[in-house]
Amino acid sequence: MKTLVLLSLVAVTAANAADFKIGVARVNITPPTPFWLSGYAARTNPAPTVRTELWAKALAIQDPAGTRAVIVTTDLIGLPAEVSDAVAERLKREENLPRAALVLNSSHTHSGPAIWPNLRVMFDFTPDEAQRVKRYARKLTDDLASVARQALDGLQPANLAFGRGTAGFAINRRQPVPTGVRIGVNTNGPVDHSVPVLRVSAPDGTLRAVLFAYSCHNTTLGGDFYQVDGDYAGAAQREVEKDHPGVTALFMMLCGGDQNPNPRGKVEHVEQYGRELASAVEQVLKGNLAPVRPPLRAAHQVIPPDFAPHTREQFETELKDASVFKQRRARLMLEAYDRGQPIRQLAYPVQAVRFNQDLTLLALGGEVVVDYSIRARRDFPGENLVVAGYCNDVACYIPSLRVLREGGYEPVDSMIYYAQPGPFTEDVESRIFDAIRTVMSQVGVGSSSPGGGAAK
Ligand SMILES: [Zn+2]
């Protein structure tokens, strides 16, 4: 009898045990309309209306040793360092959250607001519009700090589990043509159709939140679409939340720099891909997920990849180019020359957040092409790795050596809109992988003991 009572007590304790404390929060970041949408240079006026609302959502995680991490996802084209650094500094100051412990991801929706100064070459704002856009970026900084803080304030016992599904609507968009590579459909190009899913549940098993991810541009809607919208990622989050009332669904964009949905262009496609992704998430939630356990470790590094050499004369010539975008880029580059600080390097953030030996999130800045996640998973075969691009600072595309050598929009032409001087040098991939190895070793990859604590 005594043994039975003891056994059932053990069973109850096990069933209600929690590995972590986790907090979840959300804030509406829909811009006031009319507002300029970002992502397509061809747009000619601000969006007058909102089709669906945009959100920033935060997941704060604390392990039993008190080590914390906060993952913030946003329905936005891309956060610039100006916003992310300000949010990180505030959280460091007010919450003592180390920079390494904060991940800020952007879904890369092309129907979201312009985020000053991200992609500023795309726009020719009136003084009034410029004020509105700058005001939105300031408000966004407040909102992101506050949503992270709310999640940290709401920590409650919870467990994590992980699984992967698949969704097939992403295609490689770098289509080889006789003149080079254009944006189209390349059925032979690399893709990553996996859908990583992180389940957050209360000690009694109740679902509280689900973080899911995919490697594909949120470009279902084209440059002819003039309403605020979260694209397929927004639709997928709504679907998951509709299926699970009270649950927060967070979308994280992975290495989809060279991936587009196919076909694309219609609101029907947005809803279709939203359902497809949500049903992949649902499949995973219904299956056997693997536990994700403490300790939590995080590491973060900023490295300086080089841009190819350039000269003042080059941009003086570009000032006279027929393209207004090239003219604007040239003006910004010449201003930098005038200050005596021509742009030679990028400040590029590389981050890892690891849960015991169960799961590692590698969070990379910029529009990272899919080659990076394929190679990272090959280079770290023992790790359960999720490789996200679009984290912390979306300052330009991040090509692999292969993509850089092939040329085309991602490694070359897009640099105009991002106000960068030109393509990277050919060592860009190897330098980023050096930094990846560094942050991975700082979170214990390659060592036998996972240890504890957060690296700086
Ligand atoms: Zn893009």
Residues whose N, C-alpha, C, O or C-beta is under 5 A from the ligand:
A	BS01	ZN	E367
